Amino acid sequence: MKKRKRSWLSLSLIAGTALILAACGNGNEGSTTENSDGKTTLEFWSFWGSGPRREKIEAIIEDFNASQDEIEVEHVYQPWGDIWTKSLASIAAGDPPDIIVQDINSVEQRADAQQAMNIQSYLDEEDEDIQTRFYPQLWDTIIYEDEAYALPFNTDTQVLFYNKDLFEEVGLDPENPPKTWEELEEYARALDKKNGDSWERIGFYPLWNLGTDVWALNADNGTSWFDSEGNVTINTPEKIEALEWILEWQDYYGEDTINTYEAEFGSGVTDPFVSGLVGIRAQNINYYTELLENAPDDFNFGVVALPEHEEGSGNWSWGGGFVLEIPYGAENPEDSYEFMKYLTSTEVQEEFGLNSFDIMANKEANENLTKHPDLDEEGQMIYELADKNLEETVITPVPLTAPDFSALVNEQIDEALLGNKTAKEALDDAQTSVESLVEQNK
């Protein structure tokens, strides 16, 4: 058997990055020290630099520190664009932080590249089965060679938001949103508004805020570009049909209309869903927080699971999220694990979700939020929908044998969207390219 190539990031590149950052004076944050009270000080890196997430994580850390005789945690904010580059550099320099918030889809990559520490021995010593805290598909992402390398922290899921007032305006029942792709198309046509050659309102367009990959797995019984055994499953009949369906939407509205609308999209009052330019929007469920901040008080909307490809095929959706991880080489992994365990406890997860509206990795915390007295009915509904939706939400970790596969797939999907290939030609070519990539990396 050939040795698998580690293309996640070569050690030479990591070392090079470390030197560059050190030269810029930015590569020295990850040291562990003992404070004046004799406590071990742990450095915790996150990208939560403002708003309720920062306020709440710092309050949670304060509570943790107050409960501790031996550990003191310091929160260090790192900008979104820098945190993981800095982490790699600090690992290469032998001076990593103690705990870091990391992408859930690449845990296996970091474990394989010896950038994250194995925490299985700590889990084995627990009386509690820590695994049972989490949704099963989230737990699966942190396993590498049958051992755990992180703890899941939060997640998300994709849903439909729809404008109830516009539904009523065109004679649709706002309490009966579309349940299948066919109904979604019917509802969108009813919501469309055209004046001459100009579209004044778009009922729905599937690629605004959602990728082809999500519709493909929705159509294919929850199977992503890879099946559960790692086989490449890009050009299945269901996924070809999904891409053909997307091309039909593009042809119906026209590329010029879609591009013109996209150019005008913004946030706040220029959000096309809030302004009424779009009647139905597929989106991450966390979009709810943007509506709370930006939509008028009387904005009347509903939220529902993605429609089924066909009746009975399942409301399959896609999710991402983040984990808590101990970078390789951290000085006090046992203490770091204790803090990670605290952050993923039901009580703390419930507290973080209550204040940030994040969908938490701890299932019991989400269930408690569905009936939390500090949330109004709408807030409770969001958590109820999220908890139910996670039963059919697929997490798609990047396979070790195909670290850069998404570029190969997206390149072919673009060819179809540009009219250079049919859906079948594009996905057949993507299948061949990714199979070749997997073969190279076995």
C-alpha positions as CSV (number, residue, x, y, z in Angstrom):
1,M,0.0,0.0,0.0
2,K,1.3,3.4,-0.9
3,K,1.7,6.0,1.8
4,R,-1.1,8.6,1.6
5,K,0.1,12.0,0.6
6,R,-0.6,14.8,3.1
7,S,-1.8,17.6,0.9
8,W,-3.7,19.4,3.6
9,L,-0.7,21.6,4.2
10,S,2.8,20.4,4.0
11,L,5.1,20.9,6.9
12,S,7.4,22.9,4.8
13,L,4.6,25.3,4.0
14,I,3.7,25.5,7.7
15,A,7.2,26.2,8.7
16,G,7.5,28.8,5.9
17,T,4.3,30.5,7.2
18,A,5.7,30.5,10.7
19,L,8.8,32.3,9.6
20,I,6.9,34.8,7.7
21,L,4.6,35.6,10.6
22,A,7.5,35.6,13.0
23,A,9.2,38.2,10.8
24,C,6.0,40.3,11.0
25,G,5.9,39.9,14.7
26,N,2.6,38.0,14.7
27,G,3.6,34.4,15.6
28,N,4.0,34.5,19.3
29,E,0.6,34.2,20.9
30,G,0.5,30.6,22.0
31,S,2.4,30.3,25.2
32,T,1.1,28.7,28.4
33,T,2.2,30.2,31.7
34,E,1.5,29.9,35.4
35,N,-0.2,33.0,36.8
36,S,0.5,34.8,40.2
37,D,-2.1,32.6,41.9
38,G,-0.3,29.4,40.8
39,K,-3.0,28.5,38.3
40,T,-2.1,27.2,34.8
41,T,-3.1,29.8,32.3
42,L,-4.6,28.5,29.1
43,E,-4.9,30.5,25.9
44,F,-8.2,30.0,24.1
45,W,-8.4,31.2,20.5
46,S,-11.7,32.1,18.8
47,F,-12.9,34.4,16.0
48,W,-15.8,35.8,18.1
49,G,-14.6,39.4,18.2
50,S,-17.8,41.3,18.8
51,G,-21.5,41.0,19.5
52,P,-23.4,38.5,21.7
53,R,-21.0,35.6,20.9
54,R,-18.0,37.5,22.3
55,E,-19.9,38.8,25.3
56,K,-21.3,35.4,26.1
57,I,-18.1,33.4,25.7
58,E,-16.2,35.8,27.9
59,A,-19.0,35.6,30.6
60,I,-18.8,31.7,30.3
61,I,-15.0,31.9,30.7
62,E,-15.3,34.1,33.7
63,D,-17.7,31.6,35.3
64,F,-15.3,28.7,34.5
65,N,-12.3,30.6,36.0
66,A,-14.3,31.4,39.2
67,S,-15.0,27.7,39.6
68,Q,-11.3,26.7,39.3
69,D,-8.4,26.4,41.7
70,E,-5.9,25.2,39.1
71,I,-6.9,26.6,35.7
72,E,-7.3,30.1,34.4
73,V,-8.5,30.6,30.8
74,E,-7.7,33.7,28.7
75,H,-9.8,34.4,25.6
76,V,-7.8,35.6,22.6
77,Y,-9.7,37.0,19.7
78,Q,-8.2,36.2,16.3
79,P,-9.8,37.6,13.1
80,W,-11.7,35.2,10.9
81,G,-9.2,35.5,8.1
82,D,-6.1,34.9,10.3
83,I,-7.0,32.4,13.0
84,W,-6.2,29.2,11.2
85,T,-3.1,30.5,9.4
86,K,-1.8,31.7,12.7
87,S,-2.6,28.4,14.4
88,L,-0.7,26.5,11.7
89,A,2.3,28.8,12.1
90,S,2.2,28.5,15.9
91,I,2.1,24.7,15.7
92,A,5.1,24.7,13.3
93,A,6.9,27.1,15.7
94,G,6.2,24.8,18.7
95,D,4.2,27.5,20.5
96,P,0.5,26.8,19.8
97,P,-2.5,28.1,21.8
98,D,-4.1,25.6,24.2
99,I,-7.5,25.4,22.7
100,I,-8.9,26.7,19.4
101,V,-12.2,26.9,17.6
102,Q,-11.8,25.0,14.3
103,D,-13.7,24.0,11.2
104,I,-15.8,20.8,11.8
105,N,-15.2,19.5,8.2
106,S,-11.4,19.2,8.4
107,V,-10.7,17.6,11.8
108,E,-9.6,14.4,10.1
109,Q,-7.2,16.4,7.9
110,R,-5.5,18.0,10.9
111,A,-5.3,14.7,12.9
112,D,-3.7,13.1,9.9
113,A,-1.2,16.0,9.5
114,Q,-0.4,15.9,13.3
115,Q,-1.8,19.4,13.8
116,A,-4.4,18.3,16.4
117,M,-4.0,16.3,19.6
118,N,-5.7,12.9,20.3
119,I,-8.1,13.3,23.2
120,Q,-9.3,9.7,23.3
121,S,-7.4,8.8,26.6
122,Y,-9.2,11.6,28.4
123,L,-12.6,10.4,27.1
124,D,-11.8,6.9,28.2
125,E,-11.3,8.0,31.8
126,E,-14.8,9.7,32.0
127,D,-17.7,8.1,33.9
128,E,-19.9,10.0,31.5
129,D,-20.2,8.8,27.8
130,I,-19.3,12.2,26.4
131,Q,-20.2,11.1,22.9
132,T,-23.9,11.0,23.8
133,R,-24.0,14.7,24.3
134,F,-23.8,15.3,20.5
135,Y,-25.8,14.7,17.4
136,P,-24.3,11.5,15.9
137,Q,-23.2,13.0,12.5
138,L,-21.3,15.7,14.4
139,W,-19.5,13.2,16.6
140,D,-18.5,11.2,13.4
141,T,-16.5,14.3,12.1
142,I,-14.1,14.3,15.0
143,I,-13.0,10.6,14.7
144,Y,-9.8,9.7,13.0
145,E,-8.6,6.1,13.0
146,D,-11.3,5.2,15.6
147,E,-10.1,7.9,18.1
148,A,-11.4,11.4,19.0
149,Y,-9.4,14.5,18.1
150,A,-11.9,17.3,19.1
151,L,-15.3,18.0,20.6
152,P,-18.1,19.4,18.5
153,F,-19.2,22.9,19.6
154,N,-21.9,24.3,17.2
155,T,-23.5,23.5,13.9
156,D,-26.2,24.7,11.4
157,T,-28.7,23.5,8.9
158,Q,-30.2,24.9,5.7
159,V,-33.9,25.8,5.5
160,L,-36.4,27.9,3.6
161,F,-37.5,31.3,4.7
162,Y,-40.6,32.6,3.1
163,N,-42.6,35.9,3.2
164,K,-46.0,35.2,4.6
165,D,-47.5,38.6,3.5
166,L,-46.4,37.9,-0.1
167,F,-48.0,34.5,0.1
168,E,-51.3,36.0,1.1
169,E,-51.0,38.7,-1.6
170,V,-50.9,36.1,-4.3
171,G,-53.4,33.7,-2.8
172,L,-51.0,31.2,-1.3
173,D,-51.7,29.8,2.2
174,P,-48.9,31.1,4.5
175,E,-49.4,28.2,6.8
176,N,-48.9,25.7,4.0
177,P,-45.4,26.3,2.6
178,P,-44.0,24.1,-0.3
179,K,-43.2,20.6,0.7
180,T,-41.7,19.3,-2.6
181,W,-39.6,20.7,-5.4
182,E,-42.7,20.6,-7.6
183,E,-44.6,22.7,-5.1
184,L,-41.7,25.1,-4.7
185,E,-41.7,25.7,-8.4
186,E,-45.5,26.3,-8.3
187,Y,-45.2,28.7,-5.4
188,A,-42.4,30.6,-7.0
189,R,-44.3,31.1,-10.2
190,A,-47.2,32.5,-8.2
191,L,-44.9,34.9,-6.4
192,D,-43.1,36.0,-9.6
193,K,-43.9,39.6,-10.7
194,K,-43.0,40.8,-14.1
195,N,-43.5,44.1,-15.8
196,G,-42.9,43.8,-19.5
197,D,-39.4,42.4,-19.8
198,S,-38.4,43.3,-16.3
199,W,-38.7,41.2,-13.3
200,E,-40.0,43.2,-10.3
201,R,-40.0,40.2,-8.0
202,I,-38.4,36.7,-8.1
203,G,-40.4,34.0,-6.4
204,F,-37.3,31.8,-5.8
205,Y,-33.9,31.0,-7.2
206,P,-32.2,27.9,-5.9
207,L,-28.6,29.2,-6.0
208,W,-29.1,32.3,-4.0
209,N,-27.4,31.5,-0.7
210,L,-27.3,27.7,-1.3
211,G,-25.0,25.7,-3.4
212,T,-25.6,23.0,-6.0
213,D,-24.1,20.5,-3.6
214,V,-27.0,21.0,-1.1
215,W,-29.7,20.4,-3.8
216,A,-27.8,17.4,-5.1
217,L,-27.7,15.7,-1.7
218,N,-31.3,16.7,-1.1
219,A,-32.3,14.9,-4.3
220,D,-30.0,11.9,-3.7
221,N,-31.4,10.6,-0.4
222,G,-28.8,12.6,1.7
223,T,-25.8,11.3,-0.1
224,S,-23.2,14.0,-0.8
225,W,-20.4,13.8,-3.5
226,F,-19.1,10.8,-1.5
227,D,-21.1,8.0,0.0
228,S,-20.6,6.6,3.5
229,E,-17.9,4.2,2.3
230,G,-15.9,7.0,0.6
231,N,-17.0,6.1,-3.0
232,V,-17.3,9.1,-5.4
233,T,-21.0,9.6,-6.1
234,I,-21.1,12.8,-8.2
235,N,-22.8,11.7,-11.4
236,T,-25.7,9.7,-10.0
237,P,-29.0,10.1,-11.9
238,E,-30.5,12.0,-8.9
239,K,-27.6,14.5,-8.9
240,I,-27.7,15.0,-12.7
241,E,-31.5,15.6,-12.3
242,A,-30.8,18.2,-9.6
243,L,-28.3,20.1,-11.8
244,E,-30.8,20.0,-14.7
245,W,-33.4,21.4,-12.4
246,I,-31.1,24.3,-11.4
247,L,-30.4,25.0,-15.1
248,E,-34.1,25.2,-15.8
249,W,-34.4,27.9,-13.1
250,Q,-31.5,29.8,-14.6
251,D,-33.1,29.5,-18.1
252,Y,-36.5,30.6,-16.8
253,Y,-35.3,33.9,-15.2
254,G,-32.3,34.4,-17.5
255,E,-28.7,34.9,-16.6
256,D,-29.0,38.7,-17.0
257,T,-31.9,38.9,-14.5
258,I,-30.0,36.7,-12.0
259,N,-26.8,38.7,-12.4
260,T,-28.6,42.0,-12.1
261,Y,-30.4,41.0,-8.9
262,E,-27.2,39.6,-7.4
263,A,-25.4,42.9,-8.0
264,E,-28.1,44.8,-6.1
265,F,-28.2,42.4,-3.1
266,G,-27.1,43.8,0.2
267,S,-27.7,43.4,3.9
268,G,-30.0,45.3,6.2
269,V,-32.8,47.1,4.4
270,T,-31.2,46.1,1.0
271,D,-31.6,42.4,1.9
272,P,-33.7,41.2,-1.1
273,F,-35.8,39.0,1.1
274,V,-36.5,41.8,3.6
275,S,-37.2,44.3,0.8
276,G,-39.7,42.0,-0.9
277,L,-37.6,41.5,-4.1
278,V,-37.5,37.7,-3.3
279,G,-40.4,35.7,-2.0
280,I,-38.7,32.5,-0.8
281,R,-35.1,32.2,0.3
282,A,-33.1,29.1,1.0
283,Q,-30.5,29.9,3.7
284,N,-28.7,28.8,6.8
285,I,-31.1,28.8,9.7
286,N,-28.8,31.4,11.4
287,Y,-30.2,33.9,9.0
288,Y,-32.9,34.3,11.6
289,T,-30.5,36.5,13.6
290,E,-30.1,38.8,10.6
291,L,-33.9,39.1,10.4
292,L,-34.1,40.0,14.1
293,E,-31.5,42.7,13.6
294,N,-32.6,44.1,10.2
295,A,-36.2,43.4,9.4
296,P,-39.0,45.7,10.4
297,D,-40.9,44.7,13.5
298,D,-44.0,43.7,11.4
299,F,-42.0,41.6,8.9
300,N,-44.1,38.5,8.6
301,F,-42.1,35.4,7.7
302,G,-42.1,31.7,8.1
303,V,-39.3,29.1,8.3
304,V,-39.6,25.5,7.1
305,A,-37.4,22.5,6.1
306,L,-36.0,22.3,2.6
307,P,-38.7,20.7,0.4
308,E,-38.4,17.0,-0.6
309,H,-37.2,16.2,-4.0
310,E,-40.3,14.0,-4.3
311,E,-42.9,13.2,-1.7
312,G,-41.4,10.8,0.7
313,S,-37.8,11.3,-0.4
314,G,-36.8,13.2,2.8
315,N,-36.1,16.8,3.7
316,W,-32.3,16.3,3.4
317,S,-30.2,19.3,4.2
318,W,-26.6,20.2,4.7
319,G,-24.8,21.6,7.8
320,G,-21.4,22.8,8.9
321,G,-20.1,24.0,12.2
322,F,-17.1,24.2,14.5
323,V,-15.3,22.1,17.0
324,L,-13.0,22.7,20.0
325,E,-9.5,21.3,19.4
326,I,-6.2,21.1,21.2
327,P,-3.4,22.1,18.7
328,Y,-0.5,19.6,18.4
329,G,2.2,20.5,20.9
330,A,0.0,22.4,23.4
331,E,1.6,22.3,26.8
332,N,-1.3,21.2,29.0
333,P,-3.7,19.1,27.1
334,E,-5.4,17.6,30.1
335,D,-6.4,21.0,31.4
336,S,-7.4,22.1,27.9
337,Y,-9.6,19.0,27.7
338,E,-11.3,20.0,31.0
339,F,-12.2,23.4,29.5
340,M,-13.5,21.8,26.3
341,K,-15.6,19.5,28.3
342,Y,-17.0,22.4,30.2
343,L,-17.8,24.4,27.0
344,T,-19.8,21.4,25.6
345,S,-21.8,20.7,28.7
346,T,-25.5,21.0,28.4
347,E,-25.8,24.0,30.7
348,V,-23.0,26.0,29.0
349,Q,-24.2,25.1,25.5
350,E,-27.7,26.2,26.4
351,E,-26.4,29.5,27.7
352,F,-24.3,30.2,24.6
353,G,-27.2,29.3,22.3
354,L,-29.7,31.4,24.2
355,N,-27.6,34.5,23.7
356,S,-26.2,33.9,20.2
357,F,-29.0,31.9,18.6
358,D,-26.3,29.4,17.4
359,I,-27.5,25.8,16.9
360,M,-25.5,24.0,19.4
361,A,-23.7,20.6,19.0
362,N,-25.2,19.4,22.3
363,K,-28.6,17.8,21.5
364,E,-30.1,18.2,25.0
365,A,-29.1,21.9,25.0
366,N,-31.0,22.5,21.8
367,E,-34.0,20.5,23.1
368,N,-34.1,22.7,26.2
369,L,-34.0,25.8,24.1
370,T,-37.1,24.7,22.2
371,K,-39.1,25.5,25.4
372,H,-36.8,28.0,27.1
373,P,-38.8,30.6,29.0
374,D,-36.4,33.4,28.0
375,L,-37.2,32.8,24.3
376,D,-40.4,33.9,22.6
377,E,-42.5,31.5,20.6
378,E,-40.6,32.4,17.4
379,G,-37.2,31.8,19.0
380,Q,-38.4,28.5,20.4
381,M,-39.7,27.5,17.0
382,I,-36.3,28.1,15.4
383,Y,-34.7,25.7,17.9
384,E,-37.5,23.2,17.4
385,L,-37.1,23.3,13.6
386,A,-33.3,23.1,13.9
387,D,-33.4,20.1,16.3
388,K,-35.9,18.3,13.9
389,N,-33.9,19.3,10.8
390,L,-30.7,17.9,12.2
391,E,-32.3,14.4,11.9
392,E,-31.9,14.8,8.1
393,T,-28.9,17.2,8.0
394,V,-25.7,15.8,6.5
395,I,-22.2,17.0,7.5
396,T,-19.6,16.5,4.7
397,P,-16.1,16.2,6.1
398,V,-13.4,16.5,3.4
399,P,-12.0,13.0,2.6
400,L,-8.3,12.4,3.3
401,T,-8.0,11.0,-0.2
402,A,-9.6,14.1,-1.9
403,P,-8.5,17.2,0.0
404,D,-9.1,19.6,-2.9
405,F,-12.0,17.9,-4.7
406,S,-14.5,20.8,-4.4
407,A,-12.6,22.9,-6.9
408,L,-12.8,20.1,-9.4
409,V,-16.6,19.7,-8.9
410,N,-17.3,23.4,-8.9
411,E,-15.3,23.9,-12.1
412,Q,-17.6,21.5,-13.9
413,I,-20.8,22.9,-12.4
414,D,-19.7,26.3,-13.7
415,E,-19.2,24.8,-17.2
416,A,-22.9,23.7,-17.0
417,L,-24.1,27.0,-15.7
418,L,-22.2,28.8,-18.5
419,G,-23.9,26.5,-21.1
420,N,-20.7,24.8,-22.2
421,K,-21.7,21.4,-21.0
422,T,-25.0,19.6,-20.2
423,A,-25.6,18.6,-16.6
424,K,-24.6,15.0,-17.3
425,E,-21.5,15.9,-19.2
426,A,-20.4,18.2,-16.4
427,L,-21.0,15.7,-13.6
428,D,-19.5,12.8,-15.6
429,D,-16.3,14.9,-16.0
430,A,-16.3,15.8,-12.3
431,Q,-16.7,12.2,-11.4
432,T,-13.7,11.2,-13.5
433,S,-11.5,14.0,-12.1
434,V,-12.4,13.3,-8.5
435,E,-11.9,9.5,-8.9
436,S,-8.5,10.3,-10.4
437,L,-7.7,12.5,-7.4
438,V,-8.7,9.8,-5.0
439,E,-6.6,7.3,-6.8
440,Q,-3.5,9.6,-6.6
441,N,-4.0,10.1,-2.8
442,K,-4.6,6.5,-1.8
